[in-house]
């Protein structure tokens, strides 16, 4: 009896133990999953970041480009597209991904916004010499076009300039090298404030670091070479002139940011904008040490007007974009940040070994004992876009810019020119540059576009005659007599782009 009782109690204890183990293994109630919610406050594509009241949107594009007879999305110039020989690429390609991140948070002070735009690119290999050891290989590159914070009307960071027209330097598409106005499409560091008066009327002011734009500031030429001996001038100026440089680009350290202001009216009919800028020129020294002295600072300036007319009678969605600019000591605001500041273009000649066109842009010029003599420029650009139907659109565009050196600047440059090359050629650093082009865009489905863009560029340089230039290894050009002559470039761009 005692044995049976012990067995029953042991069995009960075992059942209780097993039951306890089973109870311990029962699943705990899971925490509710917090799904990502759509944020409709700021338009399509925004979502609430889980656990916050901040909305975020990802976007960008993937692009595949091919160009024929051009030079890195512009006209054929410089090393090595401008050499017009076996080192020149007659075609090239680019693969690019662009990623944008936009966040917005509603606060008692208004919306706080951050925005970043990053691009990842791989380009065609370029050739910079006549032997394999001098090849420069194509490689991936990273760009940061925008990175800014906006709060209570202020913008802090990197983005386009308030001086620019909304279309930058693309009034109806076109190459990167269209003159006739400013362009900071790849961004410039700044602090800006915009006041909104309603009815589409805004006014903006900014402190802008032009040294952070693509290519930085324009040249500030110091024409003083060594002791000024003929041998020193021939070596320094002669070699520099071959590449389109008239002296040493001699900026001092930064002292004052560019002071920018703009007024804009943006309504259903289109847009009108007036922009102004003050640009401080702070040069280095006449020579290589402090005791050689230096010119005083000088202010340059620029003014630009922009006009866009939408929904014109030729068809729904058609538009005309126009702008004009004048600069005095602020050349980058006309021959914009993606336009080369010194360049050369080789071509054929019936009276010399070959011909060459040379151009150089500068804010100003100075020499030993002189002040800064500013360079004045003016220009315009425009474009017309016509939509044939929702899937096809065509455009025509053009741009023109003129650069004019002052009398003192010309005397300094041409004095070195005569010392280096003699008087067989006429010296005049002034030049004009024009571009005209057409394009067609096919959009078979939403956010997918195929583009063909054909542009013709013309350099109207003011030098004439023939000069004996030294050998130029980077372009494989020999020492020879060259004709100073106007040059042309024809380029075709083919593009496929998917926005997301």
C-alpha positions as CSV (number, residue, x, y, z in Angstrom):
1,X,0.0,0.0,0.0
2,X,2.9,2.3,0.9
3,X,4.6,1.4,-2.4
4,X,1.4,2.3,-4.4
5,X,1.1,5.6,-2.6
6,X,4.7,6.5,-3.3
7,X,4.2,5.7,-7.0
8,X,1.1,7.9,-7.2
9,X,2.7,10.8,-5.5
10,X,5.8,10.5,-7.8
11,X,3.6,10.5,-10.9
12,X,1.7,13.5,-9.7
13,X,5.0,15.4,-9.1
14,X,6.2,14.4,-12.5
15,X,3.0,15.7,-14.1
16,X,3.3,19.0,-12.3
17,X,6.9,19.3,-13.4
18,X,6.1,18.6,-17.0
19,X,3.1,21.0,-16.8
20,X,5.4,23.7,-15.4
21,X,7.9,23.2,-18.2
22,X,5.1,23.4,-20.8
23,X,3.8,26.6,-19.2
24,X,7.2,28.1,-19.3
25,X,7.6,27.4,-23.0
26,X,4.4,29.2,-23.9
27,X,5.2,32.2,-26.3
28,X,5.1,35.6,-24.7
29,X,2.8,38.0,-26.5
30,X,4.8,39.8,-29.3
31,X,5.1,43.6,-29.4
32,X,3.0,45.2,-32.1
33,X,5.0,45.8,-35.3
34,X,5.3,49.5,-36.1
35,X,4.8,49.7,-39.9
36,X,6.1,52.5,-42.0
37,X,3.4,55.1,-42.6
38,X,2.9,57.3,-45.6
39,X,3.5,61.0,-44.9
40,X,1.2,63.1,-47.1
41,X,2.3,66.5,-45.7
42,X,5.0,67.2,-48.3
43,X,3.9,65.5,-51.4
44,X,4.3,62.0,-52.9
45,X,7.1,59.7,-51.9
46,X,7.5,60.7,-48.2
47,X,7.3,58.3,-45.3
48,X,7.4,58.7,-41.5
49,X,10.7,57.4,-40.1
50,X,9.6,54.8,-37.5
51,X,9.3,56.2,-34.0
52,X,9.7,59.8,-35.1
53,X,7.6,62.6,-36.5
54,X,10.2,63.2,-39.3
55,X,9.3,62.4,-42.9
56,X,11.9,61.1,-45.4
57,X,12.0,60.7,-49.1
58,X,14.6,58.9,-51.3
59,X,15.0,59.7,-55.0
60,X,17.5,60.1,-57.8
61,X,18.3,58.7,-61.2
62,X,20.5,56.3,-63.1
63,X,22.0,57.6,-66.3
64,X,23.9,56.2,-69.2
65,X,25.6,58.7,-71.6
66,X,27.5,58.5,-74.8
67,X,29.1,61.5,-76.6
68,X,30.5,61.7,-80.1
69,X,33.1,64.2,-81.2
70,X,32.7,66.3,-78.0
71,X,34.8,66.6,-74.9
72,X,33.4,65.6,-71.6
73,X,29.9,67.0,-72.2
74,X,31.0,70.2,-73.9
75,X,33.1,71.4,-76.8
76,X,36.4,69.8,-77.8
77,X,39.1,71.8,-75.9
78,X,42.2,71.5,-73.8
79,X,44.2,68.3,-72.9
80,X,43.4,66.2,-74.6
81,X,40.3,66.8,-76.6
82,X,41.6,70.1,-78.0
83,X,44.7,68.5,-79.6
84,X,42.7,67.2,-82.6
85,X,45.0,64.3,-83.2
86,X,45.4,60.6,-82.4
87,X,45.3,61.3,-78.6
88,X,41.8,62.8,-79.0
89,X,38.8,60.7,-77.9
90,X,36.3,60.8,-80.8
91,X,33.7,59.2,-78.5
92,X,33.2,58.6,-74.8
93,X,30.8,57.4,-72.2
94,X,29.6,57.9,-68.7
95,X,27.6,55.8,-66.2
96,X,26.1,57.7,-63.2
97,X,23.9,57.1,-60.2
98,X,22.4,60.0,-58.3
99,X,20.9,59.6,-54.9
100,X,18.9,62.2,-53.0
101,X,17.7,62.2,-49.4
102,X,15.1,64.7,-48.3
103,X,13.9,64.9,-44.6
104,X,11.3,67.3,-43.2
105,X,10.0,67.8,-39.7
106,X,7.2,70.1,-38.6
107,X,8.1,72.3,-35.6
108,X,6.7,75.3,-33.8
109,X,9.2,77.4,-35.9
110,X,8.1,75.9,-39.2
111,X,9.4,73.0,-41.2
112,X,13.0,71.9,-40.6
113,X,14.4,70.4,-43.8
114,X,17.7,68.6,-44.7
115,X,18.6,67.6,-48.2
116,X,21.6,65.8,-49.7
117,X,22.4,64.9,-53.3
118,X,25.3,62.5,-54.1
119,X,26.5,61.3,-57.5
120,X,28.6,58.3,-58.3
121,X,30.2,58.4,-61.8
122,X,32.5,56.4,-64.0
123,X,33.9,58.1,-67.2
124,X,35.8,57.2,-70.3
125,X,39.6,57.0,-70.0
126,X,41.4,60.1,-71.2
127,X,44.9,60.2,-72.8
128,X,47.4,62.9,-71.6
129,X,50.5,61.9,-73.5
130,X,52.0,59.9,-76.4
131,X,53.1,56.8,-74.5
132,X,51.2,54.3,-72.4
133,X,53.0,55.4,-69.2
134,X,51.3,58.8,-69.5
135,X,47.7,57.5,-69.9
136,X,45.2,58.5,-67.2
137,X,42.8,55.8,-66.5
138,X,39.1,56.2,-66.0
139,X,37.8,55.7,-62.5
140,X,34.8,56.0,-60.3
141,X,34.3,59.4,-58.7
142,X,32.0,60.8,-56.0
143,X,30.3,64.2,-56.1
144,X,28.3,66.1,-53.5
145,X,26.0,68.5,-55.2
146,X,23.7,69.5,-52.3
147,X,24.0,69.2,-48.6
148,X,22.0,71.8,-46.7
149,X,19.7,72.5,-43.8
150,X,16.7,74.9,-44.1
151,X,15.1,76.5,-41.1
152,X,12.9,79.6,-40.8
153,X,13.8,80.9,-44.2
154,X,17.5,80.3,-43.8
155,X,19.6,77.8,-45.8
156,X,23.0,76.6,-44.4
157,X,25.3,74.4,-46.6
158,X,25.8,73.5,-50.2
159,X,23.2,74.1,-53.0
160,X,22.7,76.1,-56.1
161,X,23.3,79.9,-55.9
162,X,20.4,82.3,-55.5
163,X,22.1,84.3,-58.3
164,X,21.3,81.5,-60.8
165,X,18.3,81.1,-63.0
166,X,16.2,78.1,-62.0
167,X,17.3,76.2,-65.2
168,X,21.0,76.9,-64.4
169,X,22.8,76.9,-67.7
170,X,20.3,74.6,-69.5
171,X,17.5,76.8,-70.8
172,X,16.4,73.9,-73.0
173,X,19.0,71.2,-72.4
174,X,22.4,71.5,-74.0
175,X,26.0,70.9,-73.1
176,X,27.7,71.8,-69.8
177,X,29.7,74.6,-71.4
178,X,26.9,77.0,-72.4
179,X,28.1,80.6,-71.7
180,X,25.8,83.6,-71.1
181,X,25.0,83.4,-67.4
182,X,25.8,81.8,-64.1
183,X,25.6,78.1,-63.2
184,X,26.1,76.4,-59.9
185,X,24.3,73.1,-60.7
186,X,26.9,71.2,-58.8
187,X,26.5,73.4,-55.8
188,X,28.3,76.2,-53.9
189,X,28.7,76.6,-50.1
190,X,26.6,79.4,-48.7
191,X,24.4,80.9,-46.0
192,X,21.2,82.3,-47.5
193,X,17.9,83.8,-46.3
194,X,14.7,84.0,-48.4
195,X,11.7,86.2,-47.5
196,X,8.4,85.1,-49.0
197,X,5.9,88.0,-49.6
198,X,3.2,85.9,-51.1
199,X,1.8,85.8,-54.6
200,X,5.0,84.1,-55.8
201,X,7.2,87.1,-54.8
202,X,10.4,86.3,-52.9
203,X,13.6,88.2,-52.1
204,X,16.9,86.4,-51.1
205,X,20.3,87.4,-49.8
206,X,23.3,85.2,-49.4
207,X,27.0,85.0,-48.3
208,X,28.5,82.6,-50.9
209,X,31.9,80.9,-51.1
210,X,32.7,81.0,-54.8
211,X,35.9,79.1,-54.2
212,X,33.8,76.0,-53.5
213,X,32.0,76.0,-56.8
214,X,33.1,73.6,-59.6
215,X,36.5,74.9,-60.8
216,X,36.6,77.6,-58.1
217,X,37.0,81.3,-59.0
218,X,38.2,82.6,-62.4
219,X,41.8,83.5,-62.9
220,X,43.5,86.5,-61.3
221,X,46.5,86.8,-63.6
222,X,49.9,88.0,-62.3
223,X,52.0,88.8,-65.4
224,X,55.3,89.3,-63.5
225,X,57.8,86.6,-64.6
226,X,61.0,86.3,-62.7
227,X,63.4,89.2,-63.2
228,X,61.6,90.1,-66.4
229,X,64.4,89.0,-68.7
230,X,63.5,87.9,-72.2
231,X,64.7,84.3,-71.5
232,X,62.5,84.1,-68.4
233,X,59.5,85.5,-70.2
234,X,59.9,83.2,-73.2
235,X,60.1,80.2,-70.9
236,X,57.3,81.1,-68.5
237,X,54.8,83.0,-70.7
238,X,55.5,81.1,-73.9
239,X,54.8,77.7,-72.3
240,X,51.8,79.0,-70.4
241,X,50.4,80.7,-73.5
242,X,50.3,77.4,-75.3
243,X,47.8,76.1,-72.8
244,X,45.8,79.4,-72.7
245,X,47.3,80.9,-69.6
246,X,48.5,84.6,-69.6
247,X,50.2,84.5,-66.2
248,X,50.2,83.0,-62.8
249,X,46.8,82.6,-61.2
250,X,47.7,84.6,-58.1
251,X,44.9,84.7,-55.6
252,X,45.6,85.4,-51.9
253,X,43.6,83.8,-49.1
254,X,39.9,84.3,-48.7
255,X,38.8,87.5,-47.1
256,X,35.2,88.3,-47.9
257,X,32.5,85.9,-49.3
258,X,30.5,86.9,-52.3
259,X,27.5,89.1,-51.4
260,X,24.5,88.0,-53.4
261,X,20.9,89.3,-53.7
262,X,17.9,88.3,-55.8
263,X,14.3,89.2,-56.3
264,X,11.9,86.7,-58.0
265,X,8.4,86.7,-59.2
266,X,7.2,83.1,-59.9
267,X,3.6,82.7,-61.0
268,X,1.4,80.7,-63.4
269,X,2.5,82.7,-66.5
270,X,6.2,82.1,-65.8
271,X,9.0,83.6,-63.8
272,X,11.1,86.8,-63.7
273,X,14.3,87.3,-61.6
274,X,16.9,90.0,-61.1
275,X,20.2,89.0,-59.4
276,X,23.2,91.0,-58.3
277,X,26.6,90.0,-56.7
278,X,29.6,91.7,-55.2
279,X,32.9,89.7,-55.6
280,X,36.1,90.6,-53.7
281,X,39.4,90.2,-55.5
282,X,42.2,89.6,-52.9
283,X,45.5,89.0,-54.8
284,X,48.8,87.5,-53.5
285,X,52.2,89.1,-54.0
286,X,53.9,90.5,-57.1
287,X,56.8,88.1,-56.5
288,X,57.4,85.0,-54.4
289,X,58.0,86.7,-51.1
290,X,56.2,89.3,-48.9
291,X,58.8,92.0,-49.5
292,X,57.9,92.2,-53.2
293,X,54.6,93.9,-52.3
294,X,51.1,93.4,-53.6
295,X,48.2,95.2,-55.3
296,X,45.3,96.4,-53.2
297,X,42.0,94.5,-53.1
298,X,39.3,95.4,-55.5
299,X,35.6,94.6,-55.8
300,X,34.0,93.1,-58.9
301,X,30.3,92.8,-59.5
302,X,27.7,91.2,-61.8
303,X,24.0,91.7,-62.6
304,X,21.7,89.1,-64.3
305,X,18.1,89.1,-65.5
306,X,16.2,85.9,-66.1
307,X,12.7,85.4,-67.7
308,X,10.6,82.3,-68.3
309,X,7.4,82.2,-70.2
310,X,5.2,79.1,-69.8
311,X,2.3,77.6,-71.7
312,X,2.8,79.7,-74.8
313,X,0.4,79.4,-77.7
314,X,2.5,76.8,-79.6
315,X,1.3,74.1,-77.3
316,X,0.6,72.9,-73.7
317,X,3.8,72.7,-71.7
318,X,5.9,74.7,-74.2
319,X,8.2,77.2,-72.6
320,X,10.8,79.9,-73.4
321,X,13.7,80.6,-71.0
322,X,15.9,83.7,-71.5
323,X,18.7,85.4,-69.5
324,X,21.3,88.1,-69.9
325,X,24.3,89.0,-67.7
326,X,27.0,91.7,-67.4
327,X,30.1,91.3,-65.2
328,X,33.0,93.5,-64.2
329,X,35.7,91.6,-62.3
330,X,33.3,88.6,-61.6
331,X,33.7,86.5,-64.8
332,X,32.5,83.2,-63.4
333,X,28.9,84.6,-63.3
334,X,28.9,84.7,-67.1
335,X,31.4,82.1,-68.2
336,X,29.9,79.7,-65.6
337,X,31.5,77.2,-63.3
338,X,31.5,74.3,-65.9
339,X,33.0,76.5,-68.6
340,X,36.9,76.1,-68.9
341,X,38.7,79.2,-67.7
342,X,41.8,78.6,-70.0
343,X,41.7,76.5,-73.1
344,X,43.1,75.8,-76.5
345,X,41.7,74.2,-79.7
346,X,43.9,73.0,-82.6
347,X,42.8,72.8,-86.2
348,X,44.1,72.8,-89.7
349,X,46.0,75.6,-91.5
350,X,47.0,76.4,-95.1
351,X,49.9,78.7,-94.1
352,X,51.5,77.0,-91.0
353,X,52.0,73.5,-89.5
354,X,48.6,73.7,-87.8
355,X,46.3,76.4,-86.4
356,X,45.4,77.1,-82.8
357,X,42.7,79.1,-81.0
358,X,43.5,80.3,-77.5
359,X,41.3,81.8,-74.9
360,X,41.6,82.7,-71.2
361,X,39.1,84.1,-68.7
362,X,40.0,86.2,-65.7
363,X,38.5,88.5,-63.1
364,X,41.5,90.8,-63.4
365,X,45.1,91.2,-64.4
366,X,48.0,92.9,-62.6
367,X,51.8,93.2,-63.0
368,X,54.7,94.5,-61.0
369,X,53.7,97.8,-59.4
370,X,50.2,98.0,-60.9
371,X,46.7,97.5,-59.4
372,X,44.1,95.1,-60.6
373,X,42.7,95.8,-64.1
374,X,39.3,94.1,-64.2
375,X,38.0,92.0,-67.1
376,X,34.5,92.9,-68.3
377,X,32.2,90.4,-69.9
378,X,28.6,90.2,-71.1
379,X,26.5,87.4,-72.5
380,X,23.0,85.9,-72.9
381,X,21.4,82.5,-73.4
382,X,18.0,81.1,-74.2
383,X,16.0,78.1,-75.2
384,X,12.6,77.1,-76.5
385,X,11.0,73.7,-75.8
386,X,8.0,72.3,-77.8
387,X,6.0,69.3,-76.7
388,X,4.8,67.4,-79.7
389,X,2.7,65.1,-77.5
390,X,3.1,63.6,-74.0
391,X,5.9,61.3,-75.2
392,X,8.0,63.6,-77.5
393,X,9.6,67.0,-77.0
394,X,12.1,69.0,-79.0
395,X,14.1,72.1,-78.2
396,X,16.5,74.7,-79.7
397,X,18.9,76.7,-77.5
398,X,21.9,79.0,-77.7
399,X,24.3,81.0,-75.7
400,X,26.9,83.7,-76.3
401,X,29.6,85.3,-74.2
402,X,32.1,88.1,-74.8
403,X,35.2,88.8,-72.7
404,X,37.0,92.2,-72.9
405,X,40.3,92.9,-71.2
406,X,41.1,96.5,-69.9
407,X,43.8,98.6,-71.5
408,X,46.3,98.0,-68.7
409,X,45.7,94.3,-68.7
410,X,46.1,94.1,-72.5
411,X,49.4,96.0,-72.2
412,X,50.8,93.7,-69.6
413,X,49.8,90.5,-71.5
414,X,50.8,91.8,-74.9
415,X,54.2,93.1,-73.6
416,X,55.0,89.5,-72.6
417,X,53.6,88.2,-75.8
418,X,55.9,90.4,-78.0
419,X,58.9,89.5,-75.8
420,X,58.2,85.8,-76.2
421,X,57.0,85.6,-79.8
422,X,58.1,88.8,-81.5
423,X,55.8,91.0,-83.7
424,X,54.9,88.5,-86.4
425,X,51.4,88.1,-84.8
426,X,48.8,90.5,-83.5
427,X,48.1,90.3,-79.8
428,X,44.6,90.7,-78.4
429,X,43.3,88.5,-75.6
430,X,39.6,89.5,-76.1
431,X,37.4,86.8,-77.5
432,X,33.8,85.8,-78.1
433,X,32.2,82.3,-77.7
434,X,28.9,81.1,-79.1
435,X,26.9,77.9,-78.9
436,X,23.8,76.8,-80.7
437,X,22.1,73.4,-80.5
438,X,18.9,71.2,-80.8
439,X,17.7,68.2,-79.0
440,X,14.8,65.7,-79.0
441,X,13.6,63.7,-75.9
442,X,11.5,60.6,-76.1
443,X,9.7,59.5,-72.9
444,X,8.1,56.1,-73.7
445,X,7.0,55.6,-70.1
446,X,6.9,57.8,-67.0
447,X,10.3,58.7,-65.6
448,X,12.3,57.1,-68.5
449,X,13.8,59.4,-71.1
450,X,16.0,59.0,-74.2
451,X,17.8,62.2,-75.4
452,X,19.8,63.1,-78.5
453,X,21.4,66.5,-78.3
454,X,23.5,68.1,-81.1
455,X,25.5,71.3,-80.4
456,X,27.9,73.5,-82.4
457,X,30.4,75.8,-80.6
458,X,32.5,78.6,-82.1
459,X,35.6,80.4,-80.7
460,X,36.0,83.9,-82.1
461,X,39.5,84.8,-80.9
462,X,41.1,88.1,-81.7
463,X,44.7,87.0,-82.2
464,X,46.0,86.9,-85.8
465,X,49.1,85.9,-87.7
466,X,51.6,83.1,-86.9
467,X,53.8,82.3,-83.9
468,X,56.5,79.8,-83.2
469,X,55.2,77.7,-80.2
470,X,57.4,75.3,-78.1
471,X,56.8,71.6,-78.1
472,X,53.8,70.5,-75.9
473,X,54.3,66.9,-74.7
474,X,50.8,66.4,-73.2
475,X,49.3,66.9,-76.7
476,X,52.2,65.4,-78.7
477,X,52.5,68.8,-80.5
478,X,56.0,69.6,-81.9
479,X,57.8,72.9,-81.7
480,X,56.6,74.6,-84.9
481,X,55.0,77.7,-86.5
482,X,51.2,77.8,-85.8
483,X,48.5,80.0,-87.2
484,X,46.3,81.9,-84.7
485,X,42.8,81.2,-85.9
486,X,39.1,80.8,-84.9
487,X,38.0,77.2,-84.1
488,X,34.8,75.2,-84.2
489,X,33.5,72.1,-82.4
490,X,30.5,69.9,-83.2
491,X,29.3,67.4,-80.5
492,X,26.5,64.9,-80.1
493,X,25.3,63.6,-76.8
494,X,23.1,60.5,-76.4
495,X,21.5,59.8,-73.0
496,X,19.2,57.3,-71.4
497,X,17.9,58.2,-67.9
498,X,15.6,56.6,-65.4
499,X,14.4,58.8,-62.5
500,X,13.1,57.2,-59.3
